[in-house]
Amino acid sequence: MHRPTNPFGPAVPSGPAGSADRPAVRARALGRRVGRLPTGPGNTLTDVTGVLVGHTTLRDDGVGLYSGVTAVVPAALDDRPALAAGLHVANGYGKFVGATQLAELGELETPVLLTSTLSAFRAADALVSWTLARAVPPPVSLNPVVGEINDGWLSGRWPRPVTEDHVLRALDGASDVPVPLGSVGGGTGACALGFKGGIGSASRVVGPVAGRDATVGVLVQANMGGELRLGDRTVTPEALGLTRAGSRVETGSCVVIVALDIPCPAHQLTRVAARGALALGRVGASYSHGSGDYGLAFSAAPSDAPRLLPPAELDAVFAAVREAVEEAVLDALLTAGSVRTPDGRTAHGLPTHAVTASPAHGS
Protein backbone atom coordinates (compact mmCIF):
# COMPACT_ATOMS: atom_id res chain seq x y z
CA MET A 1 0.00 0.00 0.00
CA HIS A 2 1.38 3.46 -0.91
CA ARG A 3 2.03 5.68 2.10
CA PRO A 4 2.46 9.43 1.61
CA THR A 5 5.57 11.23 2.81
CA ASN A 6 5.32 12.56 6.35
CA PRO A 7 5.78 16.34 6.10
CA PHE A 8 6.53 16.66 9.79
CA GLY A 9 9.54 14.35 9.95
CA PRO A 10 9.67 10.86 11.48
CA ALA A 11 7.22 9.87 14.17
CA VAL A 12 8.65 9.47 17.64
CA PRO A 13 8.79 5.83 18.83
CA SER A 14 5.87 5.14 21.15
CA GLY A 15 7.63 3.55 24.08
CA PRO A 16 7.23 4.53 27.74
CA ALA A 17 6.81 8.25 28.23
CA GLY A 18 8.27 10.40 30.98
CA SER A 19 10.55 13.43 30.79
CA ALA A 20 14.27 13.88 30.53
CA ASP A 21 14.56 14.53 34.25
CA ARG A 22 12.53 11.55 35.48
CA PRO A 23 11.38 8.18 34.11
CA ALA A 24 7.78 7.17 33.71
CA VAL A 25 6.27 5.60 36.83
CA ARG A 26 2.82 4.24 37.56
CA ALA A 27 0.82 4.69 40.73
CA ARG A 28 1.24 1.09 41.87
CA ALA A 29 5.01 1.40 41.63
CA LEU A 30 4.67 4.20 44.18
CA GLY A 31 2.68 1.99 46.53
CA ARG A 32 -0.69 3.51 45.68
CA ARG A 33 -3.51 1.09 44.91
CA VAL A 34 -6.81 2.27 43.50
CA GLY A 35 -9.74 0.17 44.62
CA ARG A 36 -9.95 -3.42 45.82
CA LEU A 37 -10.27 -5.52 42.67
CA PRO A 38 -7.28 -7.39 41.20
CA THR A 39 -5.76 -6.20 37.93
CA GLY A 40 -4.96 -8.14 34.80
CA PRO A 41 -1.31 -9.12 34.19
CA GLY A 42 -0.32 -5.87 32.46
CA ASN A 43 -2.95 -3.63 34.08
CA THR A 44 -3.87 -2.11 30.70
CA LEU A 45 -6.58 -2.44 28.06
CA THR A 46 -4.69 -5.20 26.23
CA ASP A 47 -5.29 -7.57 29.16
CA VAL A 48 -8.64 -8.08 27.42
CA THR A 49 -8.02 -10.97 25.03
CA GLY A 50 -8.31 -9.92 21.40
CA VAL A 51 -7.76 -6.18 21.95
CA LEU A 52 -4.70 -4.60 20.34
CA VAL A 53 -3.41 -1.03 20.79
CA GLY A 54 -1.01 0.98 18.64
CA HIS A 55 0.33 4.53 18.80
CA THR A 56 1.94 6.95 16.37
CA THR A 57 3.47 9.84 18.28
CA LEU A 58 4.26 13.21 16.70
CA ARG A 59 6.48 15.24 19.00
CA ASP A 60 8.98 17.92 18.08
CA ASP A 61 9.88 20.25 20.96
CA GLY A 62 11.79 22.52 18.59
CA VAL A 63 8.70 23.51 16.61
CA GLY A 64 6.06 22.90 19.26
CA LEU A 65 4.39 19.87 17.67
CA TYR A 66 2.54 17.52 20.05
CA SER A 67 0.01 15.24 18.42
CA GLY A 68 -0.51 11.70 17.21
CA VAL A 69 -2.87 8.76 16.83
CA THR A 70 -3.89 5.91 19.12
CA ALA A 71 -5.59 2.89 17.57
CA VAL A 72 -7.70 0.39 19.54
CA VAL A 73 -8.10 -2.66 17.31
CA PRO A 74 -10.50 -5.50 18.22
CA ALA A 75 -9.04 -8.59 16.54
CA ALA A 76 -12.50 -10.17 16.23
CA LEU A 77 -13.38 -7.67 13.50
CA ASP A 78 -11.14 -9.68 11.17
CA ASP A 79 -13.80 -12.40 11.11
CA ARG A 80 -17.11 -10.57 11.52
CA PRO A 81 -18.60 -7.26 10.38
CA ALA A 82 -19.33 -5.78 13.82
CA LEU A 83 -19.12 -6.20 17.58
CA ALA A 84 -21.70 -5.25 20.20
CA ALA A 85 -20.96 -1.79 21.56
CA GLY A 86 -22.46 1.13 23.45
CA LEU A 87 -21.82 4.87 23.56
CA HIS A 88 -22.51 7.43 26.29
CA VAL A 89 -22.17 11.16 25.71
CA ALA A 90 -21.68 13.04 28.97
CA ASN A 91 -21.11 16.28 27.04
CA GLY A 92 -21.41 16.39 23.26
CA TYR A 93 -19.08 19.32 22.54
CA GLY A 94 -16.73 17.20 20.43
CA LYS A 95 -16.11 15.65 17.02
CA PHE A 96 -16.84 12.01 17.67
CA VAL A 97 -16.96 10.57 14.16
CA GLY A 98 -19.43 7.70 13.77
CA ALA A 99 -21.29 8.44 17.01
CA THR A 100 -24.88 8.40 15.73
CA GLN A 101 -24.77 5.03 13.97
CA LEU A 102 -22.80 3.49 16.83
CA ALA A 103 -25.42 4.65 19.32
CA GLU A 104 -28.38 3.73 17.11
CA LEU A 105 -27.32 0.21 16.15
CA GLY A 106 -25.16 -0.71 19.13
CA GLU A 107 -22.47 -2.01 16.78
CA LEU A 108 -18.77 -1.24 16.32
CA GLU A 109 -17.66 -1.88 12.73
CA THR A 110 -14.07 -0.60 12.80
CA PRO A 111 -11.16 -0.06 15.15
CA VAL A 112 -11.39 3.09 17.28
CA LEU A 113 -8.94 5.92 16.62
CA LEU A 114 -8.08 8.74 19.04
CA THR A 115 -6.35 11.87 17.77
CA SER A 116 -6.39 15.70 17.73
CA THR A 117 -9.55 17.67 16.94
CA LEU A 118 -8.96 18.79 13.37
CA SER A 119 -7.11 15.59 12.48
CA ALA A 120 -10.17 13.48 13.27
CA PHE A 121 -11.52 13.70 9.74
CA ARG A 122 -8.26 12.69 8.05
CA ALA A 123 -8.03 9.85 10.53
CA ALA A 124 -11.55 8.70 9.64
CA ASP A 125 -10.76 8.73 5.93
CA ALA A 126 -7.56 6.73 6.50
CA LEU A 127 -9.44 4.25 8.69
CA VAL A 128 -11.96 3.66 5.90
CA SER A 129 -9.12 3.05 3.43
CA TRP A 130 -7.38 0.65 5.83
CA THR A 131 -10.57 -1.31 6.47
CA LEU A 132 -11.55 -1.53 2.79
CA ALA A 133 -8.08 -2.80 1.88
CA ARG A 134 -8.44 -5.67 4.34
CA ALA A 135 -12.07 -6.65 3.71
CA VAL A 136 -13.01 -9.40 1.23
CA PRO A 137 -15.36 -8.49 -0.31
CA PRO A 138 -15.15 -4.78 0.59
CA PRO A 139 -18.31 -3.42 2.26
CA VAL A 140 -20.50 -0.89 0.47
CA SER A 141 -21.12 0.95 3.76
CA LEU A 142 -18.82 1.51 6.73
CA ASN A 143 -19.00 3.53 9.94
CA PRO A 144 -15.50 4.67 11.02
CA VAL A 145 -15.20 5.59 14.70
CA VAL A 146 -12.79 8.37 15.70
CA GLY A 147 -12.61 10.30 18.97
CA GLU A 148 -10.58 13.43 19.52
CA ILE A 149 -9.25 15.95 22.00
CA ASN A 150 -8.46 19.63 21.61
CA ASP A 151 -4.72 19.79 22.25
CA GLY A 152 -4.35 23.30 20.85
CA TRP A 153 -2.97 24.77 24.09
CA LEU A 154 0.28 22.89 23.51
CA SER A 155 0.14 22.21 19.77
CA GLY A 156 -1.75 25.20 18.42
CA ARG A 157 0.88 25.89 15.77
CA TRP A 158 0.01 22.54 14.19
CA PRO A 159 -3.79 22.21 14.17
CA ARG A 160 -3.93 19.35 11.64
CA PRO A 161 -0.66 17.41 11.55
CA VAL A 162 -1.89 13.81 11.25
CA THR A 163 -1.59 12.16 7.84
CA GLU A 164 -2.82 8.85 6.44
CA ASP A 165 0.65 7.42 7.02
CA HIS A 166 0.46 8.18 10.74
CA VAL A 167 -2.91 6.44 11.01
CA LEU A 168 -1.69 3.36 9.13
CA ARG A 169 1.36 3.09 11.39
CA ALA A 170 -0.82 3.08 14.48
CA LEU A 171 -3.23 0.50 13.03
CA ASP A 172 -0.58 -1.79 11.57
CA GLY A 173 1.58 -1.51 14.68
CA ALA A 174 -1.18 -2.40 17.13
CA SER A 175 -0.25 -5.27 19.44
CA ASP A 176 -1.33 -7.01 22.64
CA VAL A 177 1.64 -5.87 24.75
CA PRO A 178 0.86 -3.62 27.74
CA VAL A 179 -0.19 -0.20 26.47
CA PRO A 180 2.52 2.52 26.48
CA LEU A 181 1.22 5.38 28.62
CA GLY A 182 1.58 9.13 28.99
CA SER A 183 2.56 11.52 26.20
CA VAL A 184 2.10 9.06 23.37
CA GLY A 185 -0.26 8.70 20.42
CA GLY A 186 -3.48 10.63 20.73
CA GLY A 187 -2.47 11.83 24.19
CA THR A 188 0.77 13.57 23.14
CA GLY A 189 -0.69 17.08 23.34
CA ALA A 190 -3.12 16.47 26.20
CA CYS A 191 -3.48 18.47 29.43
CA ALA A 192 -5.64 17.19 32.27
CA LEU A 193 -6.65 18.57 35.67
CA GLY A 194 -3.99 21.29 35.41
CA PHE A 195 -1.13 18.88 34.63
CA LYS A 196 0.31 17.27 31.51
CA GLY A 197 -2.21 14.65 30.45
CA GLY A 198 -2.05 11.78 28.01
CA ILE A 199 -2.98 8.15 27.54
CA GLY A 200 -3.85 6.14 30.66
CA SER A 201 -4.95 2.54 30.87
CA ALA A 202 -5.83 -0.05 33.49
CA SER A 203 -7.70 -3.34 33.91
CA ARG A 204 -9.64 -5.26 36.53
CA VAL A 205 -10.63 -8.90 36.93
CA VAL A 206 -14.09 -9.65 38.33
CA GLY A 207 -16.04 -12.83 38.75
CA PRO A 208 -17.82 -14.89 38.34
CA VAL A 209 -19.41 -13.13 35.38
CA ALA A 210 -21.08 -15.31 32.77
CA GLY A 211 -19.73 -18.32 34.64
CA ARG A 212 -16.07 -17.30 34.84
CA ASP A 213 -13.69 -14.53 35.78
CA ALA A 214 -14.00 -11.61 33.39
CA THR A 215 -11.45 -8.95 32.45
CA VAL A 216 -12.52 -5.33 32.10
CA GLY A 217 -9.99 -3.02 30.46
CA VAL A 218 -10.06 0.73 29.96
CA LEU A 219 -8.07 3.27 27.99
CA VAL A 220 -8.47 6.99 28.68
CA GLN A 221 -7.43 9.88 26.44
CA ALA A 222 -7.16 12.23 29.42
CA ASN A 223 -7.53 15.89 28.46
CA MET A 224 -9.99 17.66 30.74
CA GLY A 225 -10.34 20.51 33.18
CA GLY A 226 -10.93 20.28 36.91
CA GLU A 227 -8.80 19.63 39.98
CA LEU A 228 -7.17 16.31 40.73
CA ARG A 229 -8.64 14.33 43.61
CA LEU A 230 -6.48 11.76 45.38
CA GLY A 231 -8.63 10.07 47.98
CA ASP A 232 -9.74 12.80 50.36
CA ARG A 233 -7.18 15.32 49.02
CA THR A 234 -7.33 17.83 46.18
CA VAL A 235 -3.97 18.30 44.45
CA THR A 236 -3.46 21.39 42.31
CA PRO A 237 -0.38 22.55 40.39
CA GLU A 238 -0.48 25.83 42.30
CA ALA A 239 -0.27 24.04 45.65
CA LEU A 240 2.85 22.26 44.38
CA GLY A 241 4.47 25.50 43.23
CA LEU A 242 3.80 24.80 39.54
CA THR A 243 1.99 26.69 36.81
CA ARG A 244 -1.32 25.29 35.61
CA ALA A 245 -1.43 23.62 32.20
CA GLY A 246 -4.31 24.12 29.81
CA SER A 247 -6.52 26.92 28.60
CA ARG A 248 -8.35 29.09 31.13
CA VAL A 249 -11.44 28.57 29.00
CA GLU A 250 -11.73 24.79 29.14
CA THR A 251 -11.87 23.34 25.64
CA GLY A 252 -10.47 19.91 26.26
CA SER A 253 -12.45 16.70 25.72
CA CYS A 254 -11.83 13.25 27.15
CA VAL A 255 -12.55 9.81 25.70
CA VAL A 256 -12.89 6.63 27.77
CA ILE A 257 -12.83 3.27 25.98
CA VAL A 258 -13.93 0.13 27.86
CA ALA A 259 -13.50 -3.43 26.58
CA LEU A 260 -14.90 -6.65 28.06
CA ASP A 261 -13.79 -10.19 27.29
CA ILE A 262 -17.30 -11.57 27.77
CA PRO A 263 -20.36 -11.30 25.49
CA CYS A 264 -22.70 -8.51 26.52
CA PRO A 265 -25.73 -6.98 24.77
CA ALA A 266 -25.45 -3.48 23.36
CA HIS A 267 -27.91 -1.80 25.72
CA GLN A 268 -25.93 -3.03 28.74
CA LEU A 269 -22.68 -1.92 27.09
CA THR A 270 -24.23 1.55 26.80
CA ARG A 271 -24.67 1.52 30.57
CA VAL A 272 -21.08 0.36 30.99
CA ALA A 273 -19.91 3.20 28.74
CA ALA A 274 -21.81 5.67 30.93
CA ARG A 275 -19.89 4.47 34.01
CA GLY A 276 -16.67 5.05 32.10
CA ALA A 277 -17.47 8.68 31.34
CA LEU A 278 -18.95 9.38 34.77
CA ALA A 279 -15.97 7.82 36.56
CA LEU A 280 -13.91 10.79 35.42
CA GLY A 281 -15.64 12.71 38.21
CA ARG A 282 -13.90 10.48 40.76
CA VAL A 283 -10.59 12.13 39.88
CA GLY A 284 -12.01 15.64 39.67
CA ALA A 285 -13.12 16.21 36.06
CA SER A 286 -15.23 19.34 35.73
CA TYR A 287 -17.32 18.32 32.68
CA SER A 288 -17.16 21.91 31.48
CA HIS A 289 -19.15 23.39 28.59
CA GLY A 290 -16.22 23.22 26.18
CA SER A 291 -15.14 19.67 26.95
CA GLY A 292 -16.59 16.76 25.00
CA ASP A 293 -16.70 13.78 27.35
CA TYR A 294 -17.41 10.37 25.85
CA GLY A 295 -17.55 6.78 26.98
CA LEU A 296 -17.46 3.87 24.52
CA ALA A 297 -17.73 0.23 25.57
CA PHE A 298 -17.53 -2.91 23.44
CA SER A 299 -17.38 -6.65 23.87
CA ALA A 300 -14.25 -8.23 22.40
CA ALA A 301 -15.97 -11.64 22.62
CA PRO A 302 -18.28 -12.06 19.62
CA SER A 303 -21.73 -13.53 20.14
CA ASP A 304 -24.83 -13.62 18.00
CA ALA A 305 -27.00 -14.00 21.11
CA PRO A 306 -25.21 -12.43 24.10
CA ARG A 307 -26.54 -13.32 27.53
CA LEU A 308 -28.09 -10.53 29.55
CA LEU A 309 -25.93 -9.89 32.61
CA PRO A 310 -27.97 -10.11 35.83
CA PRO A 311 -27.81 -7.12 38.21
CA ALA A 312 -25.11 -8.52 40.52
CA GLU A 313 -22.77 -9.29 37.62
CA LEU A 314 -23.46 -5.95 35.98
CA ASP A 315 -22.68 -4.17 39.25
CA ALA A 316 -19.34 -6.01 39.39
CA VAL A 317 -18.49 -4.76 35.89
CA PHE A 318 -19.53 -1.23 36.87
CA ALA A 319 -17.19 -1.37 39.90
CA ALA A 320 -14.34 -2.58 37.71
CA VAL A 321 -14.86 0.31 35.29
CA ARG A 322 -14.90 2.90 38.08
CA GLU A 323 -11.66 1.64 39.61
CA ALA A 324 -9.87 1.22 36.30
CA VAL A 325 -10.78 4.70 34.99
CA GLU A 326 -9.59 6.35 38.20
CA GLU A 327 -6.27 4.52 38.05
CA ALA A 328 -5.87 5.13 34.32
CA VAL A 329 -6.20 8.90 34.71
CA LEU A 330 -3.72 8.95 37.58
CA ASP A 331 -1.22 6.90 35.58
CA ALA A 332 -1.66 9.19 32.55
CA LEU A 333 -0.61 12.17 34.66
CA LEU A 334 2.28 10.34 36.31
CA THR A 335 3.76 8.95 33.09
CA ALA A 336 3.28 12.01 30.87
CA GLY A 337 6.40 13.91 31.89
CA SER A 338 6.64 17.65 31.33
CA VAL A 339 6.42 19.63 28.09
CA ARG A 340 7.86 23.08 27.41
CA THR A 341 6.84 24.69 24.14
CA PRO A 342 8.97 27.12 22.10
CA ASP A 343 6.61 29.96 23.04
CA GLY A 344 7.13 29.38 26.76
CA ARG A 345 4.13 27.31 27.79
CA THR A 346 4.79 24.52 30.26
CA ALA A 347 2.66 21.51 31.10
CA HIS A 348 4.08 19.80 34.19
CA GLY A 349 3.71 16.10 34.73
CA LEU A 350 2.26 15.12 38.10
CA PRO A 351 5.18 14.89 40.56
CA THR A 352 5.54 11.52 42.25
CA HIS A 353 5.73 13.11 45.69
CA ALA A 354 2.19 14.42 45.26
CA VAL A 355 1.02 10.80 45.13
CA THR A 356 3.24 9.30 47.79
CA ALA A 357 2.21 12.05 50.22
CA SER A 358 -1.33 10.72 50.14
CA PRO A 359 -2.06 7.33 51.70
CA ALA A 360 -3.33 4.47 49.57
CA HIS A 361 -7.08 4.07 49.61
CA GLY A 362 -9.85 1.77 48.57
CA SER A 363 -12.76 2.68 46.34
N, C-alpha and C positions, 0 to 999 in steps of 0.2 A: 504494500500500500504506500503511495506517495505521501510524504510528510513535509509540509512547508517549512522553510527556514525560519528559525526562531529569531525575531528581530531584537530580542532583548538579551542575547547571549545565552550560554548554557544554563539549564536549570540546576539549582543547588541540590545535591543529594539529600534525600529525605530520611536521614538517620535521626538519632536522638537530638533534641534541641538543647537549649541552654545557652549561656552567653560565654564570652571569652573569659570572664572572671569567675565563673562557677559552672559546674556540670549540671545537667538535668537531674532532678531528684523527685521521686514521687512521695506522696504523703505517707504511705506505709513504711517507706525506708526511713522516715523521720519518727516512726513509732506512733503515727496517728491513724487509727482505724475509723472508718465511717460505717456505722451500723453494726449489725450482729450477724448477718448472713455470710457464708463463705463465698470466696471468689472463685472464678475459674482459674486455670493454670497460669494464664498470662495476664489476667485481670484487665482484658480489653475486649472490644467487640468481636474480634476474631476467635474468641473462645467458643462462640456459637458455630457449630459445625456447618460448613458450607458457605460461610461469609468471608469474603476477601476484601482487603482494603489496600489502596494504593494512593500515593501522594506524588504530585509534581510541585516543587517549591520554587518560586521566583523571588529571589532576594538579592538585592544589590545595594549595600549601604552607601556606596558612592553616589548613586543617583536617586536614592530614596524610593526604591521599588520593593514592595512587600505584598506579594500576592501568590496565587497558586490554585491548585485543584486537588480535591480529595475525592476519591472514587470508592463507593461501597458497592461491591459486586456480589450479589447472591448467585452462587454457582448453579443452583437449581434452574435458573433461567436458561441454561444451555439446553435443557430437555423439555421445557414447557413454556407456553406463551406468557404466563403471569403467575404471581404469587399473591396470596391473600395479604391485604395491607389495610392500614387505617391512618387517617390524617387528622390532626387537631390543630386548629389555628387559634392561638391565644391572643394574637394581635396580627392583623392581616396587612400591616404596612411593610410589604416585602414583595420580592419578585420570585415567587415560588412556581417555577415552570412545571406544568402538568398537574397542578393542585386540583382543579375541578373534576377532571376525569378520575383521578386517584380517589377523591372523596366520594364521588358518585357511584363508582363501580366496586370500590374496595379491592382494587387489583393494582399490583406493581408490575409493569411490563419491562422495565429496564433497570440497570444499575442506577444508583443515586449519586449525583455529583454535587459537590459543595465548592463554591468559588466566590469571587468578588461580584458586587452588584451588577455592573455593566458588562461583565464577562459572562453572565449567566446565559445570555442568548447565543453567544458563540459556542459555549459549552454544550448547550442543548442541540445545536446543529451538528456538532462533532459527535455527540452521543448517538444521534440518529444514524449518522454515517457508519459509526463503529458497529452498531447493532445490525444494520442492513447488510454489512459486509460479512457478518457471521451467520446470518439466518438463511436456512434453506428449507423451503423457498422464502424469499424476502416478504415480509408482511406488507400489506397495502395501507395499513394504518398503524401508528405507533405513538405512544405517549411518553416522551422523555421526561424524566424527573430531575430537576436541578434546583437546589436551594442556594441561598447567597447571603452574604453579610456586606454591610457598608464599611469598608476598611479605608475610607478616604482620609481619615485623620492622619494616618501614617503614610498612605500611598496615594495621596491625592494627585501627585504629578503624573500618575500612570493609571487613569481611570478604567482602562480596558486592555490590560496587557496579555490576557490569556489567548492562546492560539489553539487551532485544532491539534497541533503537535503536542502541546502540553496536556490536553485532555487524553489523547491516545496513550501517552506515556503513563499517566495515572491509571488508566483502565488496563493496559497491557501489563503493567507492573504490579497489579494488585495480587496480594498473597495472603496466606493464613498465619503469618508470623504475628507476634504481638504488635499492635499499632504504634508506630512512632508518634510521639506526643509533642505538644507545644507549638512553636512557630514553624509549622510545616504545612504544606498543602494549602487547603482553603482557610486555614487559620493563621497564615503567615502575617497578615496585616491586622489581626484582630486585637481589640482592647476590651477588657471585661472588668467591671466592678472597680474601675480606677487603675487597674494594673494592665500589664501586657497579657493579652488573652491568647487563644489558640485552640488547637485540637486537644480534647480530653476524651478519655475512654475508660470504661470499667465494666466488670461483669459480676454477676451473682448466680449462685446455684441454689435452687429451691426444690423442695419435693416433699412428698410425691405429687407430681402434676402429670395428669394423663398416665398414671401408673408407673412413673419413674422420676428420677431427678431431672430437672430441666435447667438449662442455662439461659439466662437473660443477659444480653450484652447491650451496651449503649455507646454511642459516639456523639460528642457534643462539639459543635462549632461555636465556641464561647466568645461572644462579642456583644456584651450588653452593659447597660448602665445599672447603677445601684451601689450598695455598699456590702462588702464581703462579710458574711456571718460565719464564724467558726464556733460552733456550739453556742454558748451564751455570750460570746464576745462579738463585737463589730470591729473589723480591722480596716482602717482606711489608709491610703498612701500618706495623707497629711499627718496622721498620728505616728507614722514611721519616719517622718522627716523627708518624704518623697513628694514630688509633684504628681498630680493626678493625670493619668492618660485618658485620652478620649475627648470628644467634642463636648462643650458645655450644653449644647442642644443635642440631646441623645438621639442619634440616628444610626443605631447599631444593627440589630437583628441577631437572632440566635436560633440555631437549628439543632434539634435533638433527634437522633435516629436510634430506634430500639429494635433489636432482632431477637426472636425466640427460636429455639431449636425443637419446638413442638408445634403440631398443627393447631391453628386457632382461627375461628371465623372472623371475618372482616369487621363486623360490628363490635366485637370484643377487642380487636386490635385498635380500633378507633379510641376506645376507652383507655387502653394501654398507652397510646400516643398522647392522650390528654395528660396522663400522670407524668409523662416525660417532660412536657412543656411546663406543667405546673410545678414540678420539682425544682425548677430553677429558682423559685421563691425561697427554697430552703437555704440557699447560699446568698440570698439578698438581691436577686434581680428585681428591677423596678418596673418592668413591663411598661415602659414609657410609650407615649404616642408615636414616636418616630422609630420604634424598634419592632420589626417583624419577628414574632416568636412562634416557632412551629415545632410540632412533634409529629414524627412519622414512625410507625411501627409496622413490621412485617414478620411473617413466619417463614423461616428458611427451610422448613420441613413441608414439602408439598403434600397436599391432600385434596381430593375431590369432594370429600364430605367430612370436614373437620368437626371434631367433637366439641360441643359447647362446654367451656370450663365452668364447673360449679362455683358458687360464691367463694368458698374457702380457698380453692386453688387460684381463682382470679385475684383474691386479696394477697396471696403469696407473691404472685407476679407483680402486682402493684408495689408491694414493699420492696421487691428487688429493684424495680425501676427507680424508686425514690432514692434508695441508698446509692445505686450506681451513678445516677446523674449528679448527686452531690459530690461524690468522690471524683468523678470525671472533671467537673469544673475546677475543683481544687487542684487536681493534677495538671490541668491545662495552665493554670496560673504559675504553678511551681516549676514547670518544665519549659516555660516560654522564653526565659532569659529576658534581657533588656534590649531595647532598640533605640538608637539615637539617629534621627534623620538629618540630612544635610542642612535643613533649615532650622535645626535646633530643637525640634520636638523630641521628648523622651518618654518612652513607655517602659516603666520599670517592671521586671518580673517580681512576683511575690517572694520576699525574702524568706528563707527557711526559718529564721528565728521567730517570725510572726506565727508560724505554725507550731513550733516546738514550745512556745511560751504558753500555749493553750492546751489543757489536758485532753487526752483522747476521750471520745464520748460515743455513746450508742445512739441509735436513731429510733 
